[in-house]
Amino acid sequence: MIEIENLKKSYGELRALDGVSLKVEPGETYGLLGHNGAGKSTLAKILTGLLRADAGVVKICGIDAQVDPLEARAKLGYLPEESVLYEELSAREHLALFGDLRRVPRATADARAERLLGFLDLAEAADRPVASYSRGMRRKTAIGVALIGDPEVVLFDEPTGGLDPDGARRFAEVLSELKRRQRTVIIQSHILGLVQKRCDRIGILDHGQLKAQGTLEELRTTADMPSADLEDLFLHLTGREARDAKGLLD
Amino acid sequence: MSEDSPEGPPPAEGSPAPPSPDEQGPAEPAQGAALGAVLRLRLRILRRRYGSPFEAVLLLVVSLLASWLLGKAATKIPTELLSAALSAACLATLGVAIRAGWFLLYRSKELVLLLTQGVERRTLVAARLIELSLGATLLLIPLLAGVRGFHVATVGTEADPFLWLAGLLLGPALAATGLLAACALASLSSGPRRALTVLGVCSLFVLVGVSPGGLQALLLGPLAPGPVLLGLAAGEGRILAPLLIATLALAFSSLALAFRGHEARRDRAAPRTGDRVGSPWLARALRRLLPAPLGALAARDLTLVLRGAAPRAWLILFGLPFALALVPAFAADETIQPWQMRFAVLLLIGIMASASGFLFGVDLPLTRRGCMILERTQPLRGWQVHASRWGCAASYALLLTLGAAIIVARVPRPELALQAGHVLTSGVPLALLVTHHAITFGMRGEAEANPAEASGYPFTGGVVVLGFAFMLAFHWAAAVLYVMVWSGFTRRALVIWERSEVADQPEAAA
């Protein structure tokens, strides 16, 4: 479970997060949307303990991430926006390393790593260095790294970036499995189709504030747009309009 | 990627192939500007990576040290031995140039950026030649400083300016040879290339072990760099003209040849899908033997080093044992007293331990700071990270300490040989505390996200080495002082590390 209350973070004059509050229950998949610079990455970094909030409370499975960041990290799996990996290590070595760092028993970690490599279609490339991987393969490896510890809370930042349709479909299956295991999942993505289809609730972050949150139907009611899709709702709730690029490159 | 150029359709059969943009001859002003832009880009990148004051201080210190050491030992070192060592050092620089040329021409990630932006391959080769020439010349500076020190000590006059001129020519010559060799290697597919590399290494061992005459001809022949450099320092300028001609010939050859078929070579140099990596046995053993997070972190560091993730690591790991050659040099001084010998060897152990600690505590974390987010989002205690790094650094430092003690035990003067036990009992705590300090210093710098702070390490590390080498030369129990003074510093550093923020991801990834 994730509980965030009145979270604030500023970089000098810039308010990256301005009183954000939200709660995500076990077994729930929460989609977090926002324009570039809306504060999504800052929120992710505070959740993972990479940044410290100026004010507010962040609890992961009841553990205050500001007070005891290491205990909170032990509950959290994180997929960063960029697939940051060691270029010289293979996918199998990554999974073994992070299994150890999360204190997963070796036999369990090895068996889980084999299943993840197989499911993510990395089995054949598992012993090649990451330097030789395509972007999609790197993404799959990073997804494996986030999941190897079977964390209770998982935070995915742009999870399908670089994945081919088959990879994206497999990721969707991973989400189903996480839901079945009652894991708490937050997805930050600009792929609105993924969020609309896979998330139970959606939060829209703009200029550091949570403008709206709820199910798709609740967002439609809030925006008073009963038949709108998520893209229209997102643009409406963040005060943006679709723009015409005609003549842009004249 | 196929060998066919992706930049356009292949020519129709029977029709003459249209010349590539490179072969048509470049549009001079545009490519001149491109060359300038590529060089400025590289300079900016290199300045960020290696342009800290630490590198400048390191180059200065190593150069001065080389000059001073060779000057002090001039009367004891036969000229032939020095010539051979200089030639070997130049050959090692050539090896580095080949490796760097290979990377810069065929494997660097920025090639995608440069070549798709209209930078012609001829321009690329020219930029790489200039960059490598500068790098090789910088690497040669300590060598030239050593030759100067030797010449001043043996002849009594300042070295001839020809020596420095030769350095300016030798750097580009090595760089151009490196590019040509990389180009030749990339012409081969991976199987023959590996076979050739293995053959080259085996030949070297055969030369060393079986045919000392062949090795002597290689290192001391009339065209070998060692004798040439010593001759130039003595004012023998006649070799300068052939050196100039050779440098120009090599530079023009590399410019004329290395850009041809670049695309096909780049394709051959790309890692094959079947290239698998096996975990080093030592890393596997560490993972099995140590508790999970410690073993995993140590195995990771070791694997990254062995797979070439940190170029300086190789230099430090393979360079440090050569410093043990100084121990017999100390003993060769007939005036040296046992306590002076003890102090000198302990100082050497301290310096080697400091370098080992610097590698695992400061340099490696700096090298992989782009991946720091991976480590910092794990539930790792500061002491676990500290212990894994300290374990690696201290193990290597202890091995070197043992080596130093063994060498001391075998020196001809019995009263000096008797110091071996003392060197071991004081050297072990010295190696442990110096590496401990380096790791703590590194974690503190990492927590404060200030890579420039690493440049302060030579000073603080030097104080620890000097102070404790001196105290431990009298009694090993002086190591207790370190625990008393630095335990608070360590505790604070670990807490700061655990609770520190990590730089923004794009910045970190850069």
Interface residues (C-beta under 8 A of the other chain):
Chain A: S41 K45 T48 G49 L50 L51 R52 P69 L70 E71 R73 A74 L76 Y78 P80 E81 E82 V84 L85 Y86 E87 E88 L89 S90 E93 A96 L97 F98 D100 L101 R102 R103 R106 A125 D127 R128 P129 A131 S132 V145
Chain B: P271 T273 D275 R276 V277 G278 S279 R287 A292 P293 G295 A296 L297 A299 R300 T303 L304 R307 G308 A309 R368 G370 C371 I373 L374 E375 R376 T377 Q378 P379 L380 R381 E498 R499 E501 V502 Q505 P506 A508 A509
